């Protein structure tokens, strides 16, 4: 196994960061493409239904991404130490964990989604549509598990461009299948779920050879035998990525309920538009931290504190810059974006009026998410978990249940920037503590 020093090179920074940002953005486009076709064919009711059902699908995505990222952290850290045996064991054990998760999620969610949907906002109008989408999504969940879980491992193996290429191919397949199933065959929400599942299956099939056929990384059966210490380490490193990924869904769930309470179906449709826009920004910003994870973990494993400092500063600056650019684009296109998703004229107007809340939230969201990803990659999973779980479990509910009492539906939209401001403040406190504990040569 080659033990190069990727963290020391400026070129490596961009080679890891840019493909990851692009890949994460494209990965988010799977659900956005579904929204475009659903909005054009089923209108506000379709948009609201797919938004209500999304937390179930997001659980699948969050678990698989967390396990894949946890394994990628262990793999890259072992590479930094020059420990080939542990790196290969991390690869094999992560694949076994993904297979276990795929089976558990398919059975568990497939049996429980009819009971879950009414609890997360599927009223009599939305339940049939949301259930039709969830049924197919749960059936095809193993394809999504491997699609989301393999890509962090592929990036940690140094195949950043390969991971991006896989995502591009999957997205193109999803667009074609959405057109075929929704526009041409008129299969509605089940067609959207089928298109997404099949295209993600293609991603998984393409990603697996990139990981297993890596030159210099021999395949041995013992790598796939679960080792208690390795499994525990992967799951330990997976806690923060799981919280960071599921936080968006948890926020989506609570916000859906509050939007339904204060604005009815149209309120949920407005939030669907806002969540699609936010769903484009978060992966692009989050892709900075995800892309740099192999470099940060490698530097941490190698004890290269100077490289760790450079990656921290450059990554934070890039994440903030991307967030500010995205915020400016959202503001400039605030009147066009709701119409793009097929929202009604009234829902589009309300969505445009609420767009300022996303613009305000962007830089604070970027700071919090980069710090969380950095902590996970740098061997500080507890600090990462505080940020990842603090926003959806504490900050967001606090503001979502208090601000609407004063401002009604407008308070639902204001809750998000208020929550990420509080989370970003906590992230800065934790970062200051982290820097105080690093060796002096970090400076």
N, C-alpha and C positions, 0 to 999 in steps of 0.2 A: 504493500500500500504506500503510495507516495505521501510524504509528510511535508508538503510545502508550507510556506508561511503566507497564507492569503491575506491576513489582516494588515500586512505591512505595506501593501501596494494601493495607491490611489486608484489605479485602473481596476483592481479587484473590487473596490468599494462600489464603483458604478456597474461592474459586471454582475454583481449580486443584487444591488438595490433596484436598478431599472427593470430587469426582467421580472423580478418579484412584484414590483408595483404594477407593471402591465398585466402580469398573470392574475394578480388579485382583482384588478379591475375587471378583467375579462371573466373571471370566475363569478363575480357578482352579477355579470350581465346575463347569466343563465336565468335568474328570476326576473330580471328587468325585461328581457326579451319576452318571457311569458306574459309579463304585465302589459307590454305593448300590444301583443296579439289579443289578449283577453279584453283589455280596455276597448280596443277597436271593435270587438265582436259582441261583448256582453255588457259593456258600459260600467256604470258605477257599481252595480250589484256584483259583477264579476271581479272588479278590482277589490271591493271590500271583502269578498269571500276568500280570495287568494291571500289577502293580507291577514285575515283571521286564521287561516290554516297554516300560515308560514311558520309560527313557533314550533309546530310539530316537526316540520322538515328541518328547521334550524337545530333542533336537538340532535338529529342525525349528523348534520354537518359539524356541529360543535364538538361532539364526542370524537368523531373521526379526525378532525383537524387537531384536536388536543393530543390524542394519542400519537398521531404522526409527528407533531411538533415536539412532544416529549421525547420520542425516539430520536428525532433529528438533533436535539440538544445533546443527548447522550452520545450520539455518533460523532458529532463535531468536536465535543470536548475530549473524547478519547483520541481523536485524530490529533488534536493539539498536544496531547501528552505523548503521542507516538505509540499508543497502545492499539495495535491492529486487532488483536483478539477481542477486546471489548467493543471496538467499533463494529466489527462484523456481528458480534452477538447482539448489539443494539439493533442492527438492521433486521436480523432474523426474528428476534423477540417482538419487535414492533409489528412485523407482518402477522405473527400469530395473534397478537392482541387485537389487531384490526379485524381478523377473521372472527374472533370471539364476539367483538362488538357488533359486527354485521349481523350475526345470527341472533344475538340478544335484542337488537333494535328492531329487526324485522318482525320477530315474534311479539315482543312486548308492545310496540307501538301499533302493530297490526290488530292486536286484540283490544287495545284500550282507546284508540282514537275516537270511536263513537261517543265515549263518555267524556273524553277530554274536550272536544270541540264546544259543547255547550258551556263549559266552564271558562272558556277563553274568548267568549264573545259571539259565538255562532247562534244567532237568534233564529226564529222560525223561517225568516226570509233567506238567511245566509247559509243555514245548516246543510241543505241538500247539495249546494254547490261546493261548499268547503269539504264535505264528506267525500264527494266524488273525487276531488283532487287528492285528499289525504289517503284514500284507499290505494290508489295507484302508486303514490309516493312511498308509502310504507312497504308495498310489495317489492319495489325496486330499490329499497334502501341499501342493500349490500353494494350495489354499483356506486352509489354516492359515497359510502364509507371508504371504499378503496380509492375512488377518485380524489377525495379530499385528503385522505391520510397518506397517500403515496407521495404527493408533490413536495411536502417539506423534506422528506427523506431524499428525494431526487436532488433538491437544491443543496442539501448538506453533502451530497456526494459530488458536488461541483458541477452538476448538469443543469445550470441555471437556464441556459438558452433552450435546452431540451424540455424542461418543465414548462417554459413559456410556449413553446411550439405545441406541446400537447394541449395546453389550455386553448390556444387559438383554434386548433382543429376541432376540439370539443364544442366551442362556441359556434363555429360555422355549422357544425352538424346540428346543434340545437336550433339555430335560426331556420335551417331548412326543414327540420322535423316539425317545428312550431307552425311554419307556413303550411306544411302538408297536413298535419293533424287538426289544426284549429281553423285555418283559413279555407283549406280545400275540402277536407273531410267533415268539418264542422263538429268535431268531437268535444269542443268546449274545454272545461278545466281538466277532465281526465286526459285529454290529448296533450295539454300543457305538461302535466306530470309525466306522461309517457315520453314526450320529447326530451325533457330534462334528464330523466333516468337513463334512457338509451344513449344519449350523447355523453353522459358521465361514465357510462360503462365503456365507451370507446376510449375515453381519457385514461381510465384505469388500465385497459389492455395495452395502451401505448406507453404508459409510465412504467409498468412492471419490468419490461426488458431494460429500460434505462437504468434501473436500480440493480437488477440481478446480474446483468451482463457487464458490469463495470470492470474495466481492465485492472488487474492487480488485486481484485477483491474476490478471492475464490469462494465458491459455494460448498458448504459442508453441512451435513445433516444436523450436527450438534449445535449449529448456530440457531436452529429453529426449536430447540428444546428449551421450554421456559425455565429461566433461572430466577429464583425468588428475588435475589438482590437486584438483578437487571430490571425485572418487571416493576419492582417497587420504585426503582430510580426513574423509570419511564413515566410511571403514573404520578410520581412526585413532581416531575418537571412538566407534566400535562395539566396540573391544576390551574395555573395562571392562564395558559392559552384557552382552556375550556371556559373559564370565567370571562375572558375577554371576548370570545366568540359568542357565548350564550347571552352576554349582557345585552347585545343588540336585540335578541329575541325576547328577553325578559322585558326590556323597555317597550318593545313593540306590543307585547301582550297587555301590559298595564295601560299603555297609551291607547290601544284599541278600545279597552273597556271604558276608559274615561271619555274618549271621543264619541263612543256610542251613547254614553250616558248624557253627555252635554250637547251632542250634535246629531244623534241618530245615524242612520245609514250613510247620509251625506257626510257627516263628520268623519266616519271611518274611511270613506272614499277620499276625502281631503288628506287625511293622514296617510293613506296608501300612496298618494302622489309624493308627499313629503318624505316618506320612508324610502321610496324608490330613488329619489334624489340623494338622500343621505346614504342609501345603499351603494351609490356610485362613488361617493366621496370617501367613506370609511375604508373600503378595501384599498383604494389608491394610497391613502395616508398610511393605513396599517401595513401595506406592502413594504414600506421602508423598514420597519422593525422586523418583519418576517424575513425580508431579503437579507438583512444584516445578521440575522440569528446565527448562521453558520460561522461567519467571521468573528462575531463576539464570543461565541462558545469556544471557537478554536483559540482565540487570543487568551481567554480565561484559562483554558486547559494548559496552554503553553506558558502561562505566567507573564505574558507580554503586556504589561500595564500601560506602556506608552501607546501601543496600538489600540488598546481598549479605550483610552481617553480620546484618541483621534476618531474612532468609530462613534463614540458617544456624542461628541460635539458635532461631527458632520451629519450623523443621522438625525439628531434633533433639529438641526438647521434645515435639512432637506424636508423633514416631515412638516415643519411649520411653514416653509415656503410653499409646499404643495397645497397645504390646507388654505392658506391665504389666496392662492390662485383659484382654487376650487370655489371658495366663498365668493370671490369676485365674479366668477362665471355664473354661479347660481343666482346672484343678484341681477346680473345683466340679462339673464334668460328667464327671469321669474314669471313672466307672462306666457312664455312659449312652452316651458317644461310641463305644466299640468295638461295642456292640450295634447302634448306628445303621447301621453298615456291614455287618451280617450276619455278623460274626465268630462262631466257635463259642464255647461257654461258657468253655472253657479259654483260648482265644486272647484273649477279651474280658477275662478276669481278669488275664492277663499284661500286656495293653495298659494296663489301668487302673493296675497296679502300677508300670509304667514311665513313666507320664505326668508324674511329678515332674521327669524330666530335661528335658522340653520347657518346663515352667514355669520352671525355672532358666535355660534358654538364652534365653528370649524377650528380655529387655532387652539382652543382649550382642549378639544377632543383629540387633536393631533399630539399635543404634549402628553396627555394622560396615556394614550395608547402606545406611543413610542416608549415611554418610561416603563410601562408594563412589559412590553416585548423585550426591552433591554434587560430588565431584572430577571426575567425567565432565562434568557440566554446566558446571563452572567452568573448564574448559580444562586440567585436570590428569589426563589419561587414564592416565599412568604410575602415579600414586599410586592411582587407582581400580583399575588392573589388578593392582597388588600385593595389594590386599585381595581382589579378585574371584577371583584364581587362587591366592592363598596358602592360603585355607581348603580348597578341594577337593584341591589338589595337595600340600600340605605338612601343615597342621594336622590335617585330618581323617584322612588315612591314618596319620599318626603315632599318634594315639590309638586308631583302630580296630584297628590290628594289635598294639598293646601292652596296652591295658586288658583285652581279653578273655582274655589269658593269665593274668590274675589273677582276674577276676570272671566269666569265661565270657560267657553271653548278656547278663547285666546290664552287663558292660563295653562291649558293643556300644551299648547305650542311653546310657551315661555319656559315650561318646566325643563326642557332638554338643555338649553344653554345654561340655566341656573345649575343643573346637576353636574355638567361637565366642568364648569368653573370650580365648583367645590372639589371635584375629583382631581383636577389639575393642581390645585393648591396642595392636596394631600400627596400627590406624586412628587412635587418639588421638595416637600419635607422629607419624604423617604429617600429621594436622590441625595439630598444633603447628608443624611445619615450614612448612605452607601459610600459616598466619597470620603467621608471621615474615616471609614474603616479600611480603605484601600491603602496599599503600601505607598510610601512617599515617592517612589519612582514613577507613579502615575502622573505626577505633575508635568 
